[in-house]
């Protein structure tokens, strides 16, 4: 006997804001807000070159307000991205421990967006 497939949490997707739903299906619409030099004590991640300057680029998504921080290592001959960090608005991330059903698929999210566009579904 085949195991019953777990349900996906489509209701969670219907409660996403228009901006969050658009970003989950179309990806973020980034705007650069700043480039900043960081002091050594302000950056605790891995580094390739201790003599390099650390630059932080901050971006914000114009649709959902997610903040992205990219960290770069700058020397005279290179400008390498070390890592990125994201700060998501409340409700954007699907936290598995808070749900009994599985995360909706991209197909599910696109269907919710389509229905919302045609007025078949509203934000809960």
Biopython code that builds the backbone (N, CA, C, O; Angstrom):
import numpy as np
from Bio.PDB.StructureBuilder import StructureBuilder

atoms = [
    (1, "UNK", "N", (0.840, -1.171, 0.000)),
    (1, "UNK", "CA", (0.000, 0.000, 0.000)),
    (1, "UNK", "C", (0.892, 1.243, 0.000)),
    (1, "UNK", "O", (1.805, 1.357, 0.817)),
    (2, "UNK", "N", (0.627, 2.154, -0.902)),
    (2, "UNK", "CA", (1.439, 3.367, -1.025)),
    (2, "UNK", "C", (1.156, 4.307, 0.144)),
    (2, "UNK", "O", (0.023, 4.433, 0.609)),
    (3, "UNK", "N", (2.223, 4.961, 0.601)),
    (3, "UNK", "CA", (2.071, 5.926, 1.693)),
    (3, "UNK", "C", (1.323, 7.158, 1.187)),
    (3, "UNK", "O", (1.512, 7.601, 0.055)),
    (4, "UNK", "N", (0.475, 7.693, 2.051)),
    (4, "UNK", "CA", (-0.302, 8.882, 1.692)),
    (4, "UNK", "C", (0.641, 10.091, 1.599)),
    (4, "UNK", "O", (1.437, 10.342, 2.504)),
    (5, "UNK", "N", (0.537, 10.819, 0.508)),
    (5, "UNK", "CA", (1.366, 11.988, 0.297)),
    (5, "UNK", "C", (0.907, 13.119, 1.225)),
    (5, "UNK", "O", (-0.289, 13.398, 1.304)),
    (6, "UNK", "N", (1.846, 13.778, 1.931)),
    (6, "UNK", "CA", (1.447, 14.866, 2.826)),
    (6, "UNK", "C", (0.862, 16.040, 2.040)),
    (6, "UNK", "O", (1.270, 16.312, 0.910)),
    (7, "UNK", "N", (-0.078, 16.713, 2.642)),
    (7, "UNK", "CA", (-0.690, 17.892, 2.043)),
    (7, "UNK", "C", (0.295, 19.057, 2.099)),
    (7, "UNK", "O", (1.134, 19.134, 2.996)),
    (8, "UNK", "N", (0.179, 19.952, 1.134)),
    (8, "UNK", "CA", (0.980, 21.171, 1.154)),
    (8, "UNK", "C", (0.126, 22.296, 1.737)),
    (8, "UNK", "O", (-1.093, 22.314, 1.566)),
    (9, "UNK", "N", (0.767, 23.218, 2.416)),
    (9, "UNK", "CA", (0.064, 24.298, 3.111)),
    (9, "UNK", "C", (-0.232, 25.457, 2.149)),
    (9, "UNK", "O", (0.451, 26.481, 2.163)),
    (10, "UNK", "N", (-1.252, 25.275, 1.323)),
    (10, "UNK", "CA", (-1.653, 26.292, 0.357)),
    (10, "UNK", "C", (-2.249, 27.501, 1.077)),
    (10, "UNK", "O", (-2.099, 28.630, 0.612)),
    (11, "UNK", "N", (-2.921, 27.276, 2.201)),
    (11, "UNK", "CA", (-3.524, 28.384, 2.947)),
    (11, "UNK", "C", (-2.463, 29.399, 3.364)),
    (11, "UNK", "O", (-2.704, 30.605, 3.327)),
    (12, "UNK", "N", (-1.281, 28.905, 3.765)),
    (12, "UNK", "CA", (-0.192, 29.814, 4.125)),
    (12, "UNK", "C", (0.134, 30.739, 2.944)),
    (12, "UNK", "O", (0.331, 31.940, 3.127)),
    (13, "UNK", "N", (0.188, 30.173, 1.744)),
    (13, "UNK", "CA", (0.512, 30.959, 0.549)),
    (13, "UNK", "C", (-0.551, 32.018, 0.271)),
    (13, "UNK", "O", (-0.232, 33.121, -0.173)),
    (14, "UNK", "N", (-1.802, 31.685, 0.532)),
    (14, "UNK", "CA", (-2.877, 32.652, 0.264)),
    (14, "UNK", "C", (-2.822, 33.834, 1.228)),
    (14, "UNK", "O", (-3.392, 34.886, 0.941)),
    (15, "UNK", "N", (-2.151, 33.679, 2.357)),
    (15, "UNK", "CA", (-2.057, 34.750, 3.344)),
    (15, "UNK", "C", (-0.843, 35.660, 3.126)),
    (15, "UNK", "O", (-0.700, 36.670, 3.815)),
    (16, "UNK", "N", (0.022, 35.315, 2.184)),
    (16, "UNK", "CA", (1.169, 36.163, 1.892)),
    (16, "UNK", "C", (0.698, 37.502, 1.321)),
    (16, "UNK", "O", (-0.308, 37.559, 0.615)),
    (17, "UNK", "N", (1.412, 38.559, 1.623)),
    (17, "UNK", "CA", (1.101, 39.858, 1.024)),
    (17, "UNK", "C", (1.349, 39.775, -0.479)),
    (17, "UNK", "O", (2.028, 38.864, -0.953)),
    (18, "UNK", "N", (0.798, 40.727, -1.221)),
    (18, "UNK", "CA", (1.034, 40.749, -2.667)),
    (18, "UNK", "C", (2.528, 40.825, -2.971)),
    (18, "UNK", "O", (3.022, 40.133, -3.861)),
    (19, "UNK", "N", (3.245, 41.669, -2.227)),
    (19, "UNK", "CA", (4.684, 41.810, -2.448)),
    (19, "UNK", "C", (5.443, 40.535, -2.171)),
    (19, "UNK", "O", (6.301, 40.141, -2.960)),
    (20, "UNK", "N", (5.141, 39.879, -1.060)),
    (20, "UNK", "CA", (5.831, 38.638, -0.702)),
    (20, "UNK", "C", (5.533, 37.535, -1.713)),
    (20, "UNK", "O", (6.432, 36.790, -2.103)),
    (21, "UNK", "N", (4.283, 37.429, -2.134)),
    (21, "UNK", "CA", (3.919, 36.406, -3.115)),
    (21, "UNK", "C", (4.626, 36.669, -4.449)),
    (21, "UNK", "O", (5.111, 35.737, -5.091)),
    (22, "UNK", "N", (4.682, 37.923, -4.859)),
    (22, "UNK", "CA", (5.387, 38.263, -6.097)),
    (22, "UNK", "C", (6.869, 37.920, -5.995)),
    (22, "UNK", "O", (7.446, 37.375, -6.937)),
    (23, "UNK", "N", (7.481, 38.232, -4.873)),
    (23, "UNK", "CA", (8.909, 37.940, -4.701)),
    (23, "UNK", "C", (9.182, 36.437, -4.660)),
    (23, "UNK", "O", (10.208, 35.982, -5.164)),
    (24, "UNK", "N", (8.282, 35.672, -4.071)),
    (24, "UNK", "CA", (8.483, 34.232, -4.019)),
    (24, "UNK", "C", (8.352, 33.592, -5.397)),
    (24, "UNK", "O", (8.929, 32.532, -5.635)),
    (25, "UNK", "N", (7.613, 34.207, -6.300)),
    (25, "UNK", "CA", (7.426, 33.637, -7.636)),
    (25, "UNK", "C", (8.322, 34.297, -8.687)),
    (25, "UNK", "O", (8.780, 33.623, -9.609)),
    (26, "UNK", "N", (8.579, 35.604, -8.563)),
    (26, "UNK", "CA", (9.344, 36.342, -9.568)),
    (26, "UNK", "C", (10.761, 36.683, -9.121)),
    (26, "UNK", "O", (11.567, 37.138, -9.932)),
    (27, "UNK", "N", (11.069, 36.477, -7.885)),
    (27, "UNK", "CA", (12.320, 36.850, -7.224)),
    (27, "UNK", "C", (12.260, 38.326, -6.825)),
    (27, "UNK", "O", (11.380, 39.073, -7.252)),
    (28, "UNK", "N", (13.209, 38.710, -6.005)),
    (28, "UNK", "CA", (13.192, 40.050, -5.416)),
    (28, "UNK", "C", (13.532, 41.144, -6.423)),
    (28, "UNK", "O", (14.216, 40.915, -7.421)),
    (29, "UNK", "N", (13.038, 42.325, -6.129)),
    (29, "UNK", "CA", (13.307, 43.522, -6.928)),
    (29, "UNK", "C", (14.200, 44.426, -6.074)),
    (29, "UNK", "O", (13.709, 45.274, -5.329)),
    (30, "UNK", "N", (15.524, 44.232, -6.194)),
    (30, "UNK", "CA", (16.475, 44.879, -5.299)),
    (30, "UNK", "C", (16.769, 46.323, -5.677)),
    (30, "UNK", "O", (16.836, 46.679, -6.854)),
    (31, "UNK", "N", (16.942, 47.139, -4.653)),
    (31, "UNK", "CA", (17.445, 48.501, -4.804)),
    (31, "UNK", "C", (18.618, 48.649, -3.842)),
    (31, "UNK", "O", (18.500, 48.329, -2.660)),
    (32, "UNK", "N", (19.743, 49.131, -4.347)),
    (32, "UNK", "CA", (20.918, 49.339, -3.492)),
    (32, "UNK", "C", (20.666, 50.561, -2.622)),
    (32, "UNK", "O", (20.297, 51.624, -3.121)),
    (33, "UNK", "N", (20.870, 50.401, -1.314)),
    (33, "UNK", "CA", (20.684, 51.533, -0.404)),
    (33, "UNK", "C", (22.013, 52.082, 0.109)),
    (33, "UNK", "O", (22.097, 53.256, 0.470)),
    (34, "UNK", "N", (23.063, 51.237, 0.144)),
    (34, "UNK", "CA", (24.360, 51.759, 0.611)),
    (34, "UNK", "C", (25.500, 50.784, 0.333)),
    (34, "UNK", "O", (25.297, 49.580, 0.171)),
    (35, "UNK", "N", (26.703, 51.347, 0.283)),
    (35, "UNK", "CA", (27.975, 50.617, 0.332)),
    (35, "UNK", "C", (28.715, 51.201, 1.527)),
    (35, "UNK", "O", (28.903, 52.416, 1.598)),
    (36, "UNK", "N", (29.136, 50.363, 2.461)),
    (36, "UNK", "CA", (29.814, 50.856, 3.663)),
    (36, "UNK", "C", (31.086, 50.065, 3.924)),
    (36, "UNK", "O", (31.131, 48.852, 3.718)),
    (37, "UNK", "N", (32.130, 50.772, 4.384)),
    (37, "UNK", "CA", (33.341, 50.105, 4.859)),
    (37, "UNK", "C", (33.077, 49.640, 6.282)),
    (37, "UNK", "O", (32.511, 50.379, 7.087)),
    (38, "UNK", "N", (33.489, 48.406, 6.593)),
    (38, "UNK", "CA", (33.306, 47.893, 7.950)),
    (38, "UNK", "C", (34.648, 47.832, 8.669)),
    (38, "UNK", "O", (35.689, 47.584, 8.061)),
    (39, "UNK", "N", (34.599, 48.061, 9.956)),
    (39, "UNK", "CA", (35.785, 47.863, 10.793)),
    (39, "UNK", "C", (35.981, 46.361, 10.970)),
    (39, "UNK", "O", (35.031, 45.592, 10.830)),
    (40, "UNK", "N", (37.193, 45.943, 11.274)),
    (40, "UNK", "CA", (37.481, 44.517, 11.475)),
    (40, "UNK", "C", (36.544, 43.884, 12.501)),
    (40, "UNK", "O", (36.120, 42.740, 12.336)),
    (41, "UNK", "N", (36.224, 44.625, 13.558)),
    (41, "UNK", "CA", (35.384, 44.081, 14.626)),
    (41, "UNK", "C", (33.917, 43.924, 14.196)),
    (41, "UNK", "O", (33.156, 43.208, 14.848)),
    (42, "UNK", "N", (33.518, 44.592, 13.099)),
    (42, "UNK", "CA", (32.125, 44.541, 12.646)),
    (42, "UNK", "C", (31.837, 43.340, 11.755)),
    (42, "UNK", "O", (30.672, 43.016, 11.522)),
    (43, "UNK", "N", (32.869, 42.676, 11.255)),
    (43, "UNK", "CA", (32.675, 41.522, 10.368)),
    (43, "UNK", "C", (33.296, 40.296, 11.011)),
    (43, "UNK", "O", (34.499, 40.261, 11.269)),
    (44, "UNK", "N", (32.470, 39.291, 11.269)),
    (44, "UNK", "CA", (32.948, 38.103, 11.964)),
    (44, "UNK", "C", (33.001, 36.864, 11.073)),
    (44, "UNK", "O", (33.333, 35.780, 11.552)),
    (45, "UNK", "N", (32.684, 37.004, 9.796)),
    (45, "UNK", "CA", (32.686, 35.860, 8.887)),
    (45, "UNK", "C", (34.078, 35.477, 8.436)),
    (45, "UNK", "O", (35.064, 36.114, 8.807)),
    (46, "UNK", "N", (34.150, 34.422, 7.628)),
    (46, "UNK", "CA", (35.423, 33.951, 7.081)),
    (46, "UNK", "C", (35.989, 34.984, 6.115)),
    (46, "UNK", "O", (35.254, 35.675, 5.409)),
    (47, "UNK", "N", (37.302, 35.067, 6.104)),
    (47, "UNK", "CA", (37.993, 35.986, 5.216)),
    (47, "UNK", "C", (39.104, 35.241, 4.501)),
    (47, "UNK", "O", (39.653, 34.273, 5.028)),
    (48, "UNK", "N", (39.436, 35.694, 3.293)),
    (48, "UNK", "CA", (40.530, 35.110, 2.532)),
    (48, "UNK", "C", (41.829, 35.872, 2.759)),
    (48, "UNK", "O", (42.913, 35.291, 2.720)),
    (49, "UNK", "N", (41.713, 37.171, 2.995)),
    (49, "UNK", "CA", (42.884, 38.035, 3.099)),
    (49, "UNK", "C", (42.677, 39.007, 4.258)),
    (49, "UNK", "O", (41.839, 39.903, 4.168)),
    (50, "UNK", "N", (43.420, 38.842, 5.326)),
    (50, "UNK", "CA", (43.265, 39.676, 6.521)),
    (50, "UNK", "C", (43.606, 41.145, 6.243)),
    (50, "UNK", "O", (43.188, 42.023, 6.997)),
    (51, "UNK", "N", (44.361, 41.426, 5.168)),
    (51, "UNK", "CA", (44.742, 42.803, 4.855)),
    (51, "UNK", "C", (43.673, 43.510, 4.027)),
    (51, "UNK", "O", (43.735, 44.724, 3.837)),
    (52, "UNK", "N", (42.703, 42.760, 3.538)),
    (52, "UNK", "CA", (41.674, 43.343, 2.669)),
    (52, "UNK", "C", (40.692, 44.188, 3.468)),
    (52, "UNK", "O", (40.467, 43.955, 4.656)),
    (53, "UNK", "N", (40.116, 45.170, 2.792)),
    (53, "UNK", "CA", (39.037, 45.955, 3.391)),
    (53, "UNK", "C", (37.740, 45.171, 3.218)),
    (53, "UNK", "O", (37.553, 44.473, 2.222)),
    (54, "UNK", "N", (36.852, 45.295, 4.197)),
    (54, "UNK", "CA", (35.556, 44.629, 4.114)),
    (54, "UNK", "C", (34.509, 45.686, 3.773)),
    (54, "UNK", "O", (34.395, 46.710, 4.446)),
    (55, "UNK", "N", (33.749, 45.414, 2.717)),
    (55, "UNK", "CA", (32.706, 46.317, 2.248)),
    (55, "UNK", "C", (31.362, 45.617, 2.424)),
    (55, "UNK", "O", (31.227, 44.433, 2.113)),
    (56, "UNK", "N", (30.380, 46.345, 2.917)),
    (56, "UNK", "CA", (29.019, 45.823, 3.032)),
    (56, "UNK", "C", (28.123, 46.594, 2.071)),
    (56, "UNK", "O", (28.033, 47.821, 2.123)),
    (57, "UNK", "N", (27.459, 45.836, 1.187)),
    (57, "UNK", "CA", (26.455, 46.438, 0.302)),
    (57, "UNK", "C", (25.092, 46.062, 0.867)),
    (57, "UNK", "O", (24.814, 44.884, 1.092)),
    (58, "UNK", "N", (24.249, 47.054, 1.094)),
    (58, "UNK", "CA", (22.915, 46.804, 1.620)),
    (58, "UNK", "C", (21.896, 47.071, 0.521)),
    (58, "UNK", "O", (21.944, 48.095, -0.160)),
    (59, "UNK", "N", (20.970, 46.125, 0.364)),
    (59, "UNK", "CA", (19.905, 46.245, -0.623)),
    (59, "UNK", "C", (18.578, 46.009, 0.070)),
    (59, "UNK", "O", (18.511, 45.304, 1.077)),
    (60, "UNK", "N", (17.521, 46.601, -0.471)),
    (60, "UNK", "CA", (16.183, 46.342, 0.051)),
    (60, "UNK", "C", (15.278, 46.007, -1.124)),
    (60, "UNK", "O", (15.377, 46.606, -2.195)),
    (61, "UNK", "N", (14.397, 45.041, -0.904)),
    (61, "UNK", "CA", (13.446, 44.669, -1.939)),
    (61, "UNK", "C", (12.309, 45.688, -1.935)),
    (61, "UNK", "O", (11.701, 45.958, -0.899)),
    (62, "UNK", "N", (12.036, 46.244, -3.102)),
    (62, "UNK", "CA", (10.997, 47.262, -3.211)),
    (62, "UNK", "C", (9.589, 46.700, -3.045)),
    (62, "UNK", "O", (8.658, 47.449, -2.748)),
    (63, "UNK", "N", (9.420, 45.389, -3.233)),
    (63, "UNK", "CA", (8.080, 44.795, -3.112)),
    (63, "UNK", "C", (7.774, 44.275, -1.712)),
    (63, "UNK", "O", (6.693, 44.522, -1.179)),
    (64, "UNK", "N", (8.732, 43.549, -1.110)),
    (64, "UNK", "CA", (8.404, 42.870, 0.157)),
    (64, "UNK", "C", (9.202, 43.362, 1.360)),
    (64, "UNK", "O", (8.951, 42.920, 2.481)),
    (65, "UNK", "N", (10.156, 44.264, 1.154)),
    (65, "UNK", "CA", (10.974, 44.863, 2.222)),
    (65, "UNK", "C", (12.041, 43.938, 2.797)),
    (65, "UNK", "O", (12.604, 44.248, 3.848)),
    (66, "UNK", "N", (12.340, 42.817, 2.149)),
    (66, "UNK", "CA", (13.458, 41.992, 2.593)),
    (66, "UNK", "C", (14.736, 42.816, 2.470)),
    (66, "UNK", "O", (14.918, 43.553, 1.501)),
    (67, "UNK", "N", (15.619, 42.686, 3.462)),
    (67, "UNK", "CA", (16.912, 43.374, 3.435)),
    (67, "UNK", "C", (17.991, 42.331, 3.169)),
    (67, "UNK", "O", (18.026, 41.275, 3.801)),
    (68, "UNK", "N", (18.867, 42.648, 2.223)),
    (68, "UNK", "CA", (19.990, 41.761, 1.879)),
    (68, "UNK", "C", (21.280, 42.524, 2.124)),
    (68, "UNK", "O", (21.423, 43.676, 1.714)),
    (69, "UNK", "N", (22.216, 41.868, 2.797)),
    (69, "UNK", "CA", (23.532, 42.457, 3.035)),
    (69, "UNK", "C", (24.576, 41.549, 2.411)),
    (69, "UNK", "O", (24.710, 40.384, 2.785)),
    (70, "UNK", "N", (25.312, 42.099, 1.455)),
    (70, "UNK", "CA", (26.405, 41.372, 0.799)),
    (70, "UNK", "C", (27.715, 41.877, 1.383)),
    (70, "UNK", "O", (27.891, 43.079, 1.583)),
    (71, "UNK", "N", (28.629, 40.959, 1.654)),
    (71, "UNK", "CA", (29.926, 41.322, 2.221)),
    (71, "UNK", "C", (31.010, 41.000, 1.196)),
    (71, "UNK", "O", (31.078, 39.894, 0.661)),
    (72, "UNK", "N", (31.851, 41.995, 0.939)),
    (72, "UNK", "CA", (32.918, 41.866, -0.051)),
    (72, "UNK", "C", (34.272, 42.082, 0.605)),
    (72, "UNK", "O", (34.402, 42.798, 1.598)),
    (73, "UNK", "N", (35.257, 41.451, 0.027)),
    (73, "UNK", "CA", (36.639, 41.634, 0.436)),
    (73, "UNK", "C", (37.324, 42.409, -0.691)),
    (73, "UNK", "O", (37.368, 41.942, -1.829)),
    (74, "UNK", "N", (37.869, 43.614, -0.370)),
    (74, "UNK", "CA", (38.450, 44.483, -1.390)),
    (74, "UNK", "C", (39.949, 44.659, -1.163)),
    (74, "UNK", "O", (40.391, 45.071, -0.090)),
    (75, "UNK", "N", (40.716, 44.336, -2.201)),
    (75, "UNK", "CA", (42.152, 44.631, -2.214)),
    (75, "UNK", "C", (42.428, 45.419, -3.487)),
    (75, "UNK", "O", (41.504, 45.736, -4.236)),
    (76, "UNK", "N", (43.692, 45.734, -3.733)),
    (76, "UNK", "CA", (44.055, 46.474, -4.947)),
    (76, "UNK", "C", (43.738, 45.680, -6.212)),
    (76, "UNK", "O", (43.510, 46.265, -7.271)),
    (77, "UNK", "N", (43.722, 44.351, -6.108)),
    (77, "UNK", "CA", (43.548, 43.534, -7.319)),
    (77, "UNK", "C", (42.245, 42.730, -7.379)),
    (77, "UNK", "O", (41.990, 42.061, -8.380)),
    (78, "UNK", "N", (41.426, 42.781, -6.346)),
    (78, "UNK", "CA", (40.193, 41.983, -6.378)),
    (78, "UNK", "C", (39.079, 42.619, -5.565)),
    (78, "UNK", "O", (39.303, 43.477, -4.711)),
    (79, "UNK", "N", (37.873, 42.163, -5.864)),
    (79, "UNK", "CA", (36.668, 42.590, -5.146)),
    (79, "UNK", "C", (35.766, 41.360, -5.080)),
    (79, "UNK", "O", (34.873, 41.196, -5.911)),
    (80, "UNK", "N", (35.999, 40.498, -4.093)),
    (80, "UNK", "CA", (35.316, 39.202, -3.996)),
    (80, "UNK", "C", (34.162, 39.251, -3.012)),
    (80, "UNK", "O", (34.286, 39.798, -1.917)),
    (81, "UNK", "N", (33.018, 38.662, -3.422)),
    (81, "UNK", "CA", (31.892, 38.549, -2.489)),
    (81, "UNK", "C", (32.170, 37.380, -1.569)),
    (81, "UNK", "O", (32.463, 36.273, -2.021)),
    (82, "UNK", "N", (32.074, 37.634, -0.279)),
    (82, "UNK", "CA", (32.319, 36.604, 0.726)),
    (82, "UNK", "C", (31.049, 35.851, 1.092)),
    (82, "UNK", "O", (31.049, 34.623, 1.179)),
    (83, "UNK", "N", (29.970, 36.592, 1.305)),
    (83, "UNK", "CA", (28.701, 35.973, 1.697)),
    (83, "UNK", "C", (27.595, 37.011, 1.634)),
    (83, "UNK", "O", (27.838, 38.205, 1.455)),
    (84, "UNK", "N", (26.369, 36.517, 1.788)),
    (84, "UNK", "CA", (25.195, 37.390, 1.854)),
    (84, "UNK", "C", (24.357, 36.975, 3.053)),
    (84, "UNK", "O", (24.356, 35.813, 3.458)),
    (85, "UNK", "N", (23.647, 37.944, 3.611)),
    (85, "UNK", "CA", (22.731, 37.685, 4.734)),
    (85, "UNK", "C", (21.404, 38.344, 4.408)),
    (85, "UNK", "O", (21.367, 39.447, 3.864)),
    (86, "UNK", "N", (20.314, 37.666, 4.742)),
    (86, "UNK", "CA", (18.975, 38.170, 4.445)),
    (86, "UNK", "C", (18.180, 38.341, 5.730)),
    (86, "UNK", "O", (18.235, 37.498, 6.625)),
    (87, "UNK", "N", (17.442, 39.441, 5.811)),
    (87, "UNK", "CA", (16.512, 39.687, 6.917)),
    (87, "UNK", "C", (15.128, 39.801, 6.289)),
    (87, "UNK", "O", (14.813, 40.784, 5.618)),
    (88, "UNK", "N", (14.302, 38.770, 6.521)),
    (88, "UNK", "CA", (12.983, 38.700, 5.893)),
    (88, "UNK", "C", (11.914, 39.330, 6.777)),
    (88, "UNK", "O", (12.007, 39.258, 8.002)),
    (89, "UNK", "N", (10.898, 39.946, 6.172)),
    (89, "UNK", "CA", (9.793, 40.473, 6.976)),
    (89, "UNK", "C", (8.984, 39.326, 7.583)),
    (89, "UNK", "O", (9.006, 38.200, 7.087)),
    (90, "UNK", "N", (8.286, 39.631, 8.644)),
    (90, "UNK", "CA", (7.469, 38.624, 9.325)),
    (90, "UNK", "C", (6.464, 37.991, 8.352)),
    (90, "UNK", "O", (5.779, 38.688, 7.603)),
    (91, "UNK", "N", (6.397, 36.672, 8.383)),
    (91, "UNK", "CA", (5.450, 35.940, 7.555)),
    (91, "UNK", "C", (5.976, 35.540, 6.192)),
    (91, "UNK", "O", (5.324, 34.772, 5.484)),
    (92, "UNK", "N", (7.157, 36.048, 5.800)),
    (92, "UNK", "CA", (7.695, 35.740, 4.474)),
    (92, "UNK", "C", (8.225, 34.311, 4.392)),
    (92, "UNK", "O", (7.987, 33.603, 3.414)),
    (93, "UNK", "N", (8.942, 33.902, 5.426)),
    (93, "UNK", "CA", (9.556, 32.567, 5.415)),
    (93, "UNK", "C", (8.560, 31.502, 5.877)),
    (93, "UNK", "O", (7.738, 31.737, 6.762)),
    (94, "UNK", "N", (8.656, 30.340, 5.261)),
    (94, "UNK", "CA", (7.855, 29.185, 5.672)),
    (94, "UNK", "C", (8.679, 28.440, 6.709)),
    (94, "UNK", "O", (9.680, 27.807, 6.371)),
    (95, "UNK", "N", (8.270, 28.509, 7.956)),
    (95, "UNK", "CA", (8.995, 27.850, 9.044)),
    (95, "UNK", "C", (8.342, 26.490, 9.278)),
    (95, "UNK", "O", (7.235, 26.403, 9.810)),
    (96, "UNK", "N", (9.037, 25.441, 8.876)),
    (96, "UNK", "CA", (8.494, 24.085, 8.889)),
    (96, "UNK", "C", (7.939, 23.687, 10.247)),
    (96, "UNK", "O", (6.901, 23.029, 10.322)),
    (97, "UNK", "N", (8.621, 24.080, 11.327)),
    (97, "UNK", "CA", (8.185, 23.680, 12.668)),
    (97, "UNK", "C", (6.847, 24.301, 13.061)),
    (97, "UNK", "O", (6.213, 23.842, 14.012)),
    (98, "UNK", "N", (6.414, 25.323, 12.354)),
    (98, "UNK", "CA", (5.143, 25.989, 12.667)),
    (98, "UNK", "C", (3.970, 25.440, 11.854)),
    (98, "UNK", "O", (2.844, 25.917, 12.001)),
    (99, "UNK", "N", (4.217, 24.452, 11.007)),
    (99, "UNK", "CA", (3.180, 23.935, 10.109)),
    (99, "UNK", "C", (3.105, 22.409, 10.197)),
    (99, "UNK", "O", (4.110, 21.733, 10.419)),
    (100, "UNK", "N", (1.907, 21.893, 10.018)),
    (100, "UNK", "CA", (1.740, 20.448, 9.988)),
    (100, "UNK", "C", (1.813, 19.924, 8.555)),
    (100, "UNK", "O", (2.037, 18.733, 8.336)),
    (101, "UNK", "N", (1.626, 20.808, 7.591)),
    (101, "UNK", "CA", (1.685, 20.416, 6.184)),
    (101, "UNK", "C", (3.028, 20.840, 5.587)),
    (101, "UNK", "O", (3.792, 21.585, 6.201)),
    (102, "UNK", "N", (3.297, 20.348, 4.376)),
    (102, "UNK", "CA", (4.547, 20.669, 3.697)),
    (102, "UNK", "C", (4.510, 22.055, 3.075)),
    (102, "UNK", "O", (3.448, 22.641, 2.865)),
    (103, "UNK", "N", (5.695, 22.556, 2.791)),
    (103, "UNK", "CA", (5.852, 23.854, 2.140)),
    (103, "UNK", "C", (5.239, 23.805, 0.738)),
    (103, "UNK", "O", (5.416, 22.818, 0.025)),
    (104, "UNK", "N", (4.524, 24.856, 0.336)),
    (104, "UNK", "CA", (3.969, 24.897, -1.019)),
    (104, "UNK", "C", (5.088, 24.903, -2.067)),
    (104, "UNK", "O", (6.170, 25.439, -1.826)),
    (105, "UNK", "N", (4.822, 24.314, -3.207)),
    (105, "UNK", "CA", (5.786, 24.296, -4.299)),
    (105, "UNK", "C", (5.711, 25.607, -5.077)),
    (105, "UNK", "O", (4.804, 26.410, -4.859)),
    (106, "UNK", "N", (6.651, 25.819, -5.969)),
    (106, "UNK", "CA", (6.616, 26.995, -6.838)),
    (106, "UNK", "C", (5.351, 26.964, -7.696)),
    (106, "UNK", "O", (4.754, 28.008, -7.961)),
    (107, "UNK", "N", (4.946, 25.786, -8.125)),
    (107, "UNK", "CA", (3.703, 25.645, -8.894)),
    (107, "UNK", "C", (2.506, 26.136, -8.070)),
    (107, "UNK", "O", (1.644, 26.850, -8.582)),
    (108, "UNK", "N", (2.459, 25.746, -6.791)),
    (108, "UNK", "CA", (1.377, 26.194, -5.893)),
    (108, "UNK", "C", (1.371, 27.717, -5.778)),
    (108, "UNK", "O", (0.318, 28.346, -5.880)),
    (109, "UNK", "N", (2.544, 28.304, -5.566)),
    (109, "UNK", "CA", (2.641, 29.754, -5.402)),
    (109, "UNK", "C", (2.222, 30.491, -6.668)),
    (109, "UNK", "O", (1.539, 31.513, -6.598)),
    (110, "UNK", "N", (2.629, 29.976, -7.823)),
    (110, "UNK", "CA", (2.225, 30.603, -9.087)),
    (110, "UNK", "C", (0.719, 30.528, -9.294)),
    (110, "UNK", "O", (0.119, 31.466, -9.820)),
    (111, "UNK", "N", (0.101, 29.423, -8.885)),
    (111, "UNK", "CA", (-1.350, 29.296, -9.010)),
    (111, "UNK", "C", (-2.059, 30.293, -8.086)),
    (111, "UNK", "O", (-3.045, 30.913, -8.486)),
    (112, "UNK", "N", (-1.571, 30.448, -6.873)),
    (112, "UNK", "CA", (-2.150, 31.417, -5.942)),
    (112, "UNK", "C", (-2.017, 32.829, -6.523)),
    (112, "UNK", "O", (-2.960, 33.618, -6.456)),
    (113, "UNK", "N", (-0.856, 33.147, -7.088)),
    (113, "UNK", "CA", (-0.651, 34.463, -7.696)),
    (113, "UNK", "C", (-1.604, 34.675, -8.872)),
    (113, "UNK", "O", (-2.185, 35.750, -9.018)),
    (114, "UNK", "N", (-1.759, 33.664, -9.697)),
    (114, "UNK", "CA", (-2.676, 33.736, -10.847)),
    (114, "UNK", "C", (-4.108, 33.992, -10.377)),
    (114, "UNK", "O", (-4.790, 34.870, -10.906)),
    (115, "UNK", "N", (-4.557, 33.231, -9.393)),
    (115, "UNK", "CA", (-5.922, 33.395, -8.888)),
    (115, "UNK", "C", (-6.119, 34.779, -8.272)),
    (115, "UNK", "O", (-7.170, 35.399, -8.437)),
    (116, "UNK", "N", (-5.095, 35.256, -7.559)),
    (116, "UNK", "CA", (-5.200, 36.581, -6.948)),
    (116, "UNK", "C", (-5.275, 37.654, -8.039)),
    (116, "UNK", "O", (-6.040, 38.611, -7.918)),
    (117, "UNK", "N", (-4.498, 37.496, -9.079)),
    (117, "UNK", "CA", (-4.488, 38.461, -10.184)),
    (117, "UNK", "C", (-5.865, 38.559, -10.831)),
    (117, "UNK", "O", (-6.315, 39.650, -11.182)),
    (118, "UNK", "N", (-6.528, 37.422, -10.988)),
    (118, "UNK", "CA", (-7.851, 37.402, -11.623)),
    (118, "UNK", "C", (-8.986, 37.593, -10.632)),
    (118, "UNK", "O", (-10.154, 37.440, -10.989)),
    (119, "UNK", "N", (-8.651, 37.928, -9.383)),
    (119, "UNK", "CA", (-9.683, 38.247, -8.406)),
    (119, "UNK", "C", (-10.379, 37.043, -7.816)),
    (119, "UNK", "O", (-11.452, 37.180, -7.228)),
    (120, "UNK", "N", (-9.794, 35.863, -7.957)),
    (120, "UNK", "CA", (-10.408, 34.650, -7.432)),
    (120, "UNK", "C", (-10.000, 34.377, -5.988)),
    (120, "UNK", "O", (-10.562, 33.497, -5.337)),
    (121, "UNK", "N", (-9.034, 35.122, -5.495)),
    (121, "UNK", "CA", (-8.522, 34.851, -4.164)),
    (121, "UNK", "C", (-7.973, 36.142, -3.580)),
    (121, "UNK", "O", (-7.320, 36.905, -4.292)),
    (122, "UNK", "N", (-8.221, 36.403, -2.313)),
    (122, "UNK", "CA", (-7.722, 37.607, -1.671)),
    (122, "UNK", "C", (-6.812, 37.238, -0.522)),
    (122, "UNK", "O", (-6.783, 36.092, -0.072)),
    (123, "UNK", "N", (-6.079, 38.210, -0.059)),
    (123, "UNK", "CA", (-5.200, 37.971, 1.099)),
    (123, "UNK", "C", (-6.063, 37.727, 2.307)),
    (123, "UNK", "O", (-7.022, 38.458, 2.556)),
    (124, "UNK", "N", (-5.717, 36.673, 3.080)),
    (124, "UNK", "CA", (-6.507, 36.292, 4.246)),
    (124, "UNK", "C", (-6.272, 37.137, 5.436)),
    (124, "UNK", "O", (-6.881, 36.913, 6.482)),
]
sb = StructureBuilder()
sb.init_structure("model")
sb.init_model(0)
sb.init_chain("A")
sb.init_seg("    ")
for serial, (resi, resn, name, xyz) in enumerate(atoms, 1):
    if name == "N":
        sb.init_residue(resn, " ", resi, " ")
    sb.init_atom(name, np.array(xyz, "f"), 0.0, 1.0, " ", f" {name:<3s}", serial, name[0])
structure = sb.get_structure()
